Amino acid sequence: MSAQEVLRAYVQAIRSGDRPAAFGLFADDVVGHVPGRSPVAGEKRGKAAVVGYIEDAVARAHGDVEVELLDSLVGHDHVALLVRERLADGERVLDIRRANVYRVRDDRIVEVWIFEHDQYAVDEWFA
């Protein structure tokens, strides 16, 4: 599969709520780069750590998560997704735009870089 096909399958799985299928596209040694100064920021090494970060974000929103793909940039090994994400926790809502850059090797996502539009809002959400 091309990098674009891997990310297409990943986005479809996330949007349909099939997180296990989406997480199955991560390599065992995937590395996630989470920006900011919140307790969840930093480098996440390995599938369990990257999945744990995502599941923590979903848990904080009690499953009330929306993901909208705005655009993408596709290269040979990299795909950048411009997305809008909305997480809600009762009256607290985080509505953010971000760019996630994925590196793909052997049909698996091996690296993810997150670039937040409003890092302060994200840090506050995870504080």
DSSP file with accessible surface (Angstrom, degrees, kcal/mol):
  #  RESIDUE AA STRUCTURE BP1 BP2  ACC     N-H-->O    O-->H-N    N-H-->O    O-->H-N    TCO  KAPPA ALPHA  PHI   PSI    X-CA   Y-CA   Z-CA
    1    1 A M              0   0  112      0, 0.0   106,-0.4     0, 0.0     2,-0.1   0.000 360.0 360.0 360.0 147.7    0.0    0.0    0.0
    2    2 A S     >  -     0   0   53      1,-0.1     4,-2.4   104,-0.1     5,-0.2  -0.355 360.0-106.0 -78.5 165.3    1.1    3.6   -0.6
    3    3 A A  H  > S+     0   0    7     73,-0.6     4,-2.4     1,-0.2     5,-0.2   0.909 123.3  53.7 -57.3 -40.5    1.4    6.0    2.3
    4    4 A Q  H  > S+     0   0   83     71,-0.2     4,-2.3     1,-0.2    -1,-0.2   0.910 108.0  48.8 -62.9 -42.2   -1.7    7.7    1.0
    5    5 A E  H  > S+     0   0   90      2,-0.2     4,-2.3     1,-0.2    -1,-0.2   0.897 109.8  52.0 -65.8 -39.3   -3.7    4.4    1.1
    6    6 A V  H  X S+     0   0    0     -4,-2.4     4,-2.3     1,-0.2    -2,-0.2   0.947 113.3  44.2 -61.4 -46.2   -2.5    3.6    4.6
    7    7 A L  H  X S+     0   0    4     -4,-2.4     4,-2.8     2,-0.2     5,-0.2   0.855 109.5  56.0 -71.0 -32.1   -3.6    7.0    5.8
    8    8 A R  H  X S+     0   0  127     -4,-2.3     4,-2.4    -5,-0.2    -1,-0.2   0.943 110.5  45.2 -61.8 -45.9   -6.9    6.7    4.0
    9    9 A A  H  X S+     0   0   35     -4,-2.3     4,-2.3     2,-0.2    -2,-0.2   0.906 112.7  52.0 -64.0 -38.8   -7.6    3.5    5.8
   10   10 A Y  H  X S+     0   0   18     -4,-2.3     4,-2.6     2,-0.2    -2,-0.2   0.949 111.2  45.6 -62.8 -48.8   -6.5    5.0    9.1
   11   11 A V  H  X S+     0   0   23     -4,-2.8     4,-3.0     1,-0.2     5,-0.3   0.919 111.9  52.0 -63.7 -42.8   -8.9    8.0    8.7
   12   12 A Q  H  X S+     0   0  129     -4,-2.4     4,-1.8    -5,-0.2     6,-0.3   0.921 111.5  47.2 -59.8 -43.4  -11.8    5.8    7.7
   13   13 A A  H  X>S+     0   0   11     -4,-2.3     5,-2.2     2,-0.2     4,-0.5   0.932 113.9  47.1 -65.8 -44.0  -11.3    3.6   10.7
   14   14 A I  H ><5S+     0   0   37     -4,-2.6     3,-1.3     1,-0.2    -2,-0.2   0.945 113.2  48.2 -62.2 -48.5  -11.0    6.6   13.1
   15   15 A R  H 3<5S+     0   0  156     -4,-3.0    -1,-0.2     1,-0.3    -2,-0.2   0.824 111.5  50.0 -65.6 -29.1  -14.1    8.3   11.6
   16   16 A S  H 3<5S-     0   0   89     -4,-1.8    -1,-0.3    -5,-0.3    -2,-0.2   0.513 117.1-112.6 -86.7  -3.1  -16.2    5.2   11.8
   17   17 A G  T <<5S+     0   0   49     -3,-1.3     2,-1.5    -4,-0.5    -3,-0.2   0.551  76.3 132.7  85.4   9.1  -15.2    4.6   15.4
   18   18 A D     >< +     0   0   76     -5,-2.2     4,-1.9    -6,-0.3     3,-0.4  -0.534  20.0 162.4 -93.4  70.6  -13.1    1.5   14.7
   19   19 A R  H  >  +     0   0   91     -2,-1.5     4,-3.4     1,-0.2     5,-0.3   0.879  68.9  59.9 -61.2 -37.8  -10.1    2.5   16.7
   20   20 A P  H  > S+     0   0   99      0, 0.0     4,-1.5     0, 0.0    -1,-0.2   0.920 107.2  47.0 -57.8 -39.3   -8.7   -1.1   16.9
   21   21 A A  H  4 S+     0   0   45     -3,-0.4     4,-0.4     2,-0.2    -2,-0.2   0.918 113.9  47.9 -65.8 -41.4   -8.5   -1.2   13.1
   22   22 A A  H >< S+     0   0    0     -4,-1.9     3,-1.8     1,-0.2     4,-0.2   0.946 111.6  49.2 -63.1 -46.6   -6.9    2.3   13.1
   23   23 A F  H >< S+     0   0   17     -4,-3.4     3,-1.7     1,-0.3    -1,-0.2   0.781  98.8  68.8 -66.9 -23.7   -4.4    1.3   15.8
   24   24 A G  T 3< S+     0   0   31     -4,-1.5    -1,-0.3    -5,-0.3    -2,-0.2   0.677  90.4  63.4 -66.8 -14.9   -3.6   -1.9   13.8
   25   25 A L  T <  S+     0   0   21     -3,-1.8    84,-3.4    -4,-0.4     2,-0.3   0.499  83.7  96.2 -87.6  -4.8   -2.0    0.4   11.2
   26   26 A F  E <  S-a  109   0A   2     -3,-1.7    84,-0.2    82,-0.2     2,-0.1  -0.682  78.9-122.5 -82.9 138.7    0.7    1.6   13.7
   27   27 A A  E >   -     0   0A  11     82,-2.8     3,-1.7    -2,-0.3    -2,-0.1  -0.409  25.7-113.6 -69.1 154.4    4.0   -0.2   13.6
   28   28 A D  E 3  S+     0   0A 129      1,-0.3    19,-2.0    18,-0.1    20,-0.3   0.849 119.0  44.8 -59.3 -31.3    5.0   -1.8   16.9
   29   29 A D  E 3  S+     0   0A  96     17,-0.2    -1,-0.3    18,-0.1    17,-0.1   0.089  83.1 150.4-103.0  25.2    7.9    0.7   17.2
   30   30 A V  E <   -     0   0A   0     -3,-1.7    16,-3.4    79,-0.1     2,-0.4  -0.171  33.9-148.4 -55.3 147.4    5.9    3.8   16.2
   31   31 A V  E     -aB 111  45A  16     79,-1.4    81,-2.4    14,-0.2     2,-0.4  -0.991   8.5-163.1-122.9 129.0    7.0    7.1   17.6
   32   32 A G  E     -aB 112  44A   5     12,-2.9    12,-3.3    -2,-0.4     2,-0.6  -0.929   6.9-154.6-112.2 136.3    4.6    9.9   18.4
   33   33 A H  E     -aB 113  43A  25     79,-2.7    81,-1.7    -2,-0.4    10,-0.2  -0.932  13.0-172.5-112.4 106.3    5.7   13.5   19.0
   34   34 A V  E     - B   0  42A  12      8,-2.2     8,-3.0    -2,-0.6    81,-0.1  -0.893  14.0-146.8-104.2 116.6    3.2   15.3   21.2
   35   35 A P        +     0   0   40      0, 0.0     3,-0.3     0, 0.0     2,-0.2  -0.201  47.0  48.7 -78.1 170.1    3.9   19.0   21.5
   36   36 A G  S    S-     0   0   35      1,-0.1    84,-0.1     5,-0.1    -2,-0.1  -0.496  82.6 -81.8 107.3-169.9    3.3   21.3   24.5
   37   37 A R  S    S+     0   0  231     82,-0.2    -1,-0.1    -2,-0.2    83,-0.0   0.194  80.3 115.6-123.6   9.8    3.8   21.6   28.2
   38   38 A S  S >  S-     0   0   14     -3,-0.3     3,-1.6     1,-0.1    89,-0.1  -0.292  84.0 -99.0 -75.1 169.2    0.9   19.5   29.5
   39   39 A P  T 3  S+     0   0  102      0, 0.0    -1,-0.1     0, 0.0    88,-0.1   0.733 123.7  53.0 -61.5 -20.3    1.5   16.3   31.4
   40   40 A V  T 3  S+     0   0   15     86,-0.1    -6,-0.1    83,-0.1    87,-0.0   0.520  86.2 108.8 -93.3  -4.9    0.8   14.3   28.2
   41   41 A A    <   +     0   0   26     -3,-1.6     2,-0.2    -8,-0.1    -5,-0.1  -0.284  49.8  62.2 -70.1 156.1    3.4   16.1   26.0
   42   42 A G  E    S-B   34   0A  35     -8,-3.0    -8,-2.2     2,-0.1     2,-0.4  -0.664  89.4 -35.5 124.7-176.7    6.6   14.5   24.9
   43   43 A E  E     -B   33   0A 102     -2,-0.2     2,-0.6   -10,-0.2   -10,-0.2  -0.663  46.6-158.1 -84.8 131.0    7.8   11.6   22.8
   44   44 A K  E     -B   32   0A  42    -12,-3.3   -12,-2.9    -2,-0.4     2,-0.5  -0.950   9.4-162.3-109.9 119.7    5.7    8.4   22.9
   45   45 A R  E     +B   31   0A 167     -2,-0.6     4,-0.3   -14,-0.2   -14,-0.2  -0.910  50.8  13.2-110.9 122.4    7.7    5.3   21.9
   46   46 A G  S  > S-     0   0   19    -16,-3.4     4,-2.2    -2,-0.5   -17,-0.2   0.035  88.8 -80.9  99.0 154.5    6.0    2.2   20.8
   47   47 A K  H  > S+     0   0   61    -19,-2.0     4,-3.0     1,-0.2     5,-0.3   0.897 125.5  54.6 -57.8 -43.7    2.4    1.2   19.9
   48   48 A A  H  > S+     0   0   87    -20,-0.3     4,-2.3     1,-0.2    -1,-0.2   0.905 110.2  46.5 -60.9 -40.1    1.2    1.0   23.5
   49   49 A A  H  > S+     0   0   36     -4,-0.3     4,-1.9     2,-0.2    -1,-0.2   0.915 115.3  44.8 -70.0 -42.4    2.4    4.5   24.3
   50   50 A V  H  X S+     0   0    9     -4,-2.2     4,-2.0     2,-0.2    -2,-0.2   0.945 116.3  46.0 -68.1 -45.6    1.0    6.1   21.2
   51   51 A V  H  X S+     0   0   19     -4,-3.0     4,-3.1    -5,-0.2     5,-0.3   0.910 110.2  55.8 -63.3 -39.6   -2.4    4.3   21.5
   52   52 A G  H  X S+     0   0   34     -4,-2.3     4,-2.2    -5,-0.3    -1,-0.2   0.901 105.9  50.7 -59.2 -41.9   -2.4    5.2   25.2
   53   53 A Y  H  X S+     0   0   25     -4,-1.9     4,-1.9     2,-0.2    -1,-0.2   0.940 113.4  44.9 -61.1 -46.5   -2.1    8.9   24.4
   54   54 A I  H  X S+     0   0   32     -4,-2.0     4,-2.3     1,-0.2    -2,-0.2   0.936 113.3  49.5 -65.1 -45.3   -5.0    8.7   21.9
   55   55 A E  H  X S+     0   0  100     -4,-3.1     4,-2.7     1,-0.2    -1,-0.2   0.864 108.1  54.6 -64.9 -33.6   -7.1    6.7   24.3
   56   56 A D  H  X S+     0   0   54     -4,-2.2     4,-2.5    -5,-0.3    -1,-0.2   0.927 108.1  49.0 -63.7 -43.0   -6.4    9.1   27.1
   57   57 A A  H  X S+     0   0   14     -4,-1.9     4,-1.0     2,-0.2    -2,-0.2   0.924 113.4  46.6 -62.8 -42.2   -7.7   12.0   24.9
   58   58 A V  H  <>S+     0   0   17     -4,-2.3     5,-2.6     1,-0.2     3,-0.5   0.912 111.5  51.6 -66.1 -41.2  -10.8   10.1   24.0
   59   59 A A  H ><5S+     0   0   60     -4,-2.7     3,-1.8     1,-0.2    -2,-0.2   0.900 105.0  55.4 -63.8 -39.3  -11.4    9.1   27.7
   60   60 A R  H 3<5S+     0   0   72     -4,-2.5    -1,-0.2     1,-0.3    -2,-0.2   0.795 111.0  45.9 -63.6 -26.0  -11.1   12.8   28.8
   61   61 A A  T ><5S-     0   0    0     -4,-1.0     3,-2.6    -3,-0.5    27,-0.3   0.302 111.3-123.7 -97.2   8.0  -13.9   13.6   26.3
   62   62 A H  T < 5S-     0   0  138     -3,-1.8    -3,-0.2     1,-0.3    -2,-0.1   0.861  72.4 -56.3  52.2  35.3  -16.0   10.6   27.5
   63   63 A G  T 3 <S+     0   0   49     -5,-2.6     2,-1.7     1,-0.2    -1,-0.3   0.408 105.9 130.8  80.9  -3.6  -16.0    9.4   23.9
   64   64 A D    <   +     0   0   73     -3,-2.6    24,-1.7    24,-0.4     2,-0.4  -0.585  33.6 139.8 -85.8  80.9  -17.4   12.7   22.6
   65   65 A V  E     -C   87   0A  48     -2,-1.7     2,-0.4    22,-0.2    22,-0.2  -0.986  32.0-171.4-129.7 133.7  -14.9   13.2   19.8
   66   66 A E  E     -C   86   0A  90     20,-2.4    20,-2.4    -2,-0.4     2,-0.4  -0.983   3.5-168.1-122.6 139.3  -15.4   14.4   16.2
   67   67 A V  E     -C   85   0A  38     -2,-0.4     2,-0.5    18,-0.2    18,-0.2  -0.995   3.2-175.2-128.9 126.3  -12.7   14.4   13.6
   68   68 A E  E     -C   84   0A  86     16,-2.8    16,-2.4    -2,-0.4     2,-0.6  -0.985  20.1-139.6-122.5 122.9  -13.0   16.2   10.3
   69   69 A L  E     +C   83   0A  65     -2,-0.5    14,-0.2    14,-0.2     3,-0.1  -0.720  22.9 176.0 -80.7 120.4  -10.4   15.9    7.5
   70   70 A L  E     -     0   0A  75     12,-3.1     2,-0.3    -2,-0.6    13,-0.2   0.830  59.3 -33.5 -92.7 -40.3   -9.9   19.3    6.0
   71   71 A D  E     -C   82   0A 100     11,-1.6    11,-2.9     2,-0.0    -1,-0.4  -0.978  52.9-142.7-169.7 170.5   -7.1   18.6    3.6
   72   72 A S  E     -C   81   0A  44     -2,-0.3     2,-0.4     9,-0.2     9,-0.2  -0.990   5.6-151.4-147.7 155.2   -4.0   16.5    3.0
   73   73 A L  E     -C   80   0A 118      7,-2.3     7,-2.7    -2,-0.3     2,-0.5  -0.998  22.7-158.5-124.4 129.8   -0.5   16.7    1.5
   74   74 A V  E     +C   79   0A  68     -2,-0.4     5,-0.2     5,-0.2     2,-0.2  -0.936  17.7 164.0-121.4 129.7    0.9   13.5    0.2
   75   75 A G        -     0   0   41      3,-3.1   -71,-0.2    -2,-0.5   -72,-0.2  -0.555  54.4 -84.6-120.6-167.5    4.5   12.5   -0.5
   76   76 A H  S    S+     0   0  166     -2,-0.2   -73,-0.6     1,-0.2   -72,-0.1   0.950 122.5   5.1 -68.6 -50.0    6.2    9.2   -1.1
   77   77 A D  S    S+     0   0   77    -74,-0.1    27,-3.1   -75,-0.1     2,-0.4   0.447 125.0  65.5-112.2  -8.3    6.7    8.2    2.6
   78   78 A H  E     - D   0 103A  88     25,-0.2    -3,-3.1     2,-0.0     2,-0.4  -0.934  50.1-174.2-123.5 147.3    4.8   11.1    4.4
   79   79 A V  E     -CD  74 102A   3     23,-2.1    23,-3.1    -2,-0.4     2,-0.5  -0.995  10.2-158.0-136.6 129.1    1.3   12.3    4.6
   80   80 A A  E     -CD  73 101A  17     -7,-2.7    -7,-2.3    -2,-0.4     2,-0.5  -0.939   9.1-162.0-106.0 125.6    0.2   15.5    6.3
   81   81 A L  E     -CD  72 100A   7     19,-3.0    19,-2.5    -2,-0.5     2,-0.6  -0.942   8.0-154.7-108.7 126.9   -3.4   15.7    7.4
   82   82 A L  E     +CD  71  99A  64    -11,-2.9   -12,-3.1    -2,-0.5   -11,-1.6  -0.907  32.3 172.2 -96.3 119.3   -5.0   19.0    8.2
   83   83 A V  E     -CD  69  98A   8     15,-2.7    15,-2.4    -2,-0.6     2,-0.5  -0.890  36.2-142.1-131.7 157.4   -7.8   18.2   10.6
   84   84 A R  E     -CD  68  97A  38    -16,-2.4   -16,-2.8    -2,-0.3     2,-0.4  -0.985  26.4-172.0-113.1 128.1  -10.4   19.8   12.9
   85   85 A E  E     -CD  67  96A  28     11,-2.7    11,-3.0    -2,-0.5     2,-0.4  -0.971   8.8-165.9-124.0 140.6  -11.0   17.9   16.1
   86   86 A R  E     -CD  66  95A  57    -20,-2.4   -20,-2.4    -2,-0.4     2,-0.4  -0.994   6.7-179.9-126.8 124.8  -13.7   18.5   18.7
   87   87 A L  E     -CD  65  94A   9      7,-2.7     7,-3.4    -2,-0.4     2,-0.4  -0.979   7.9-167.6-121.4 137.1  -13.5   17.0   22.1
   88   88 A A  E     + D   0  93A   3    -24,-1.7   -24,-0.4    -2,-0.4     2,-0.3  -0.981  17.9 179.2-130.1 139.2  -16.2   17.7   24.7
   89   89 A D  E >   - D   0  92A  51      3,-3.4     3,-2.0    -2,-0.4     2,-0.4  -0.785  69.8 -67.8-134.5  82.8  -16.4   17.0   28.4
   90   90 A G  T 3  S-     0   0   71     -2,-0.3    -1,-0.1     1,-0.3   -29,-0.0  -0.520 120.9  -8.4  68.6-118.9  -19.7   18.3   29.6
   91   91 A E  T 3  S+     0   0  198     -2,-0.4     2,-0.5    -3,-0.1    -1,-0.3   0.643 119.3  92.8 -84.6 -15.6  -19.6   22.0   29.3
   92   92 A R  E <   +D   89   0A 101     -3,-2.0    -3,-3.4     2,-0.0     2,-0.4  -0.689  55.8 179.7 -83.0 126.0  -15.9   22.0   28.4
   93   93 A V  E     -D   88   0A  72     -2,-0.5     2,-0.6    -5,-0.2    -5,-0.2  -0.992  18.8-163.7-130.7 134.9  -15.2   21.9   24.7
   94   94 A L  E     +D   87   0A  10     -7,-3.4    -7,-2.7    -2,-0.4     2,-0.6  -0.971  11.3 178.3-115.6 112.9  -11.9   21.8   22.8
   95   95 A D  E     +D   86   0A  88     -2,-0.6     2,-0.3    -9,-0.2    -9,-0.2  -0.951  20.0 164.9-116.4 106.2  -12.4   22.7   19.1
   96   96 A I  E     -D   85   0A   5    -11,-3.0   -11,-2.7    -2,-0.6     2,-0.4  -0.853  34.7-144.8-127.0 157.6   -9.0   22.6   17.5
   97   97 A R  E     +D   84   0A 124     -2,-0.3    20,-2.3   -13,-0.2    21,-0.4  -0.954  32.0 165.4-115.6 141.2   -7.3   22.6   14.1
   98   98 A R  E     -DE  83 116A  22    -15,-2.4   -15,-2.7    -2,-0.4     2,-0.5  -0.975  34.4-131.4-150.4 161.6   -4.1   20.7   13.8
   99   99 A A  E     -DE  82 115A  24     16,-2.6    16,-2.6    -2,-0.3     2,-0.5  -0.989  20.8-167.2-115.9 124.0   -1.7   19.2   11.3
  100  100 A N  E     -DE  81 114A  10    -19,-2.5   -19,-3.0    -2,-0.5     2,-0.6  -0.969   5.0-158.8-110.5 126.1   -0.6   15.7   11.8
  101  101 A V  E     -DE  80 113A  37     12,-2.9    12,-2.7    -2,-0.5     2,-0.4  -0.930  10.1-166.6-109.8 122.3    2.4   14.5    9.8
  102  102 A Y  E     -DE  79 112A  11    -23,-3.1   -23,-2.1    -2,-0.6     2,-0.5  -0.887  11.1-154.7-111.4 138.2    2.7   10.7    9.4
  103  103 A R  E     -DE  78 111A  79      8,-2.5     7,-3.0    -2,-0.4     8,-1.3  -0.951  16.8-160.2-110.1 132.1    5.7    8.7    8.1
  104  104 A V  E     + E   0 109A  10    -27,-3.1     2,-0.3    -2,-0.5     5,-0.2  -0.917  15.8 170.2-117.4 137.9    4.8    5.3    6.6
  105  105 A R  E >  S- E   0 108A 104      3,-2.6     3,-1.3    -2,-0.4    -2,-0.0  -0.981  70.5  -3.8-144.5 132.9    7.1    2.4    6.1
  106  106 A D  T 3  S-     0   0  137     -2,-0.3     3,-0.1     1,-0.3  -104,-0.1   0.899 128.8 -55.1  52.7  46.4    6.1   -1.2    5.0
  107  107 A D  T 3  S+     0   0   66   -106,-0.4     2,-0.3     1,-0.2    -1,-0.3   0.671 119.0 101.5  65.5  19.6    2.4   -0.4    5.1
  108  108 A R  E <  S- E   0 105A 103     -3,-1.3    -3,-2.6   -82,-0.0     2,-0.6  -0.973  78.1-113.1-133.5 149.4    2.5    0.8    8.7
  109  109 A I  E     +aE  26 104A   0    -84,-3.4   -82,-2.8    -2,-0.3    -5,-0.2  -0.708  36.3 172.1 -78.9 121.6    2.6    4.2   10.4
  110  110 A V  E     +     0   0A   5     -7,-3.0   -79,-1.4    -2,-0.6     2,-0.3   0.580  60.8  21.9-109.5 -14.7    6.0    4.5   12.0
  111  111 A E  E     -aE  31 103A  36     -8,-1.3    -8,-2.5   -81,-0.2     2,-0.4  -0.980  55.8-168.7-156.5 142.2    6.1    8.1   13.1
  112  112 A V  E     -aE  32 102A  12    -81,-2.4   -79,-2.7    -2,-0.3     2,-0.4  -0.996   2.1-170.1-134.7 126.6    3.5   10.9   13.9
  113  113 A W  E     -aE  33 101A 109    -12,-2.7   -12,-2.9    -2,-0.4     2,-0.5  -0.970  11.5-155.0-113.0 131.9    4.3   14.5   14.5
  114  114 A I  E     - E   0 100A  15    -81,-1.7     2,-0.5    -2,-0.4   -14,-0.2  -0.914   9.0-173.0-109.4 132.8    1.4   16.7   15.8
  115  115 A F  E     - E   0  99A 108    -16,-2.6   -16,-2.6    -2,-0.5     2,-0.3  -0.969  14.9-151.7-126.1 111.5    1.4   20.5   15.2
  116  116 A E  E     - E   0  98A  27     -2,-0.5     3,-0.4   -18,-0.2   -18,-0.2  -0.614  15.8-150.6 -86.9 143.4   -1.4   22.4   17.0
  117  117 A H  S    S+     0   0  151    -20,-2.3     2,-0.4    -2,-0.3    -1,-0.1   0.884 100.2  23.8 -72.2 -42.0   -3.0   25.6   15.9
  118  118 A D     >  +     0   0   70    -21,-0.4     4,-1.7     1,-0.1     3,-0.3  -0.753  68.6 174.0-127.9  84.2   -3.6   26.7   19.5
  119  119 A Q  H  > S+     0   0   45     -2,-0.4     4,-2.9    -3,-0.4     5,-0.2   0.856  78.3  59.7 -61.5 -34.3   -1.1   24.9   21.7
  120  120 A Y  H  > S+     0   0  195      1,-0.2     4,-2.2     2,-0.2    -1,-0.2   0.919 105.5  48.0 -60.8 -43.8   -2.3   26.9   24.8
  121  121 A A  H  > S+     0   0   27     -3,-0.3     4,-2.1     2,-0.2    -1,-0.2   0.909 112.9  48.2 -64.6 -40.3   -5.8   25.6   24.5
  122  122 A V  H  X S+     0   0    5     -4,-1.7     4,-2.1     2,-0.2    -2,-0.2   0.931 110.8  50.5 -67.5 -44.0   -4.6   22.0   24.1
  123  123 A D  H  X S+     0   0   27     -4,-2.9     4,-0.7     1,-0.2    -2,-0.2   0.909 110.7  50.2 -60.1 -40.1   -2.2   22.3   27.1
  124  124 A E  H >< S+     0   0  147     -4,-2.2     3,-0.7    -5,-0.2    -1,-0.2   0.907 107.9  53.1 -64.1 -43.1   -5.1   23.6   29.2
  125  125 A W  H 3< S+     0   0    8     -4,-2.1    -1,-0.2     1,-0.2    -2,-0.2   0.910 116.3  38.9 -58.2 -42.9   -7.4   20.7   28.1
  126  126 A F  H 3<        0   0    5     -4,-2.1    -1,-0.2    -5,-0.1    -2,-0.2   0.470 360.0 360.0 -90.4  -0.1   -4.8   18.2   29.2
  127  127 A A    <<        0   0   94     -4,-0.7   -89,-0.1    -3,-0.7    -3,-0.1  -0.223 360.0 360.0 -66.7 360.0   -3.6   20.1   32.4
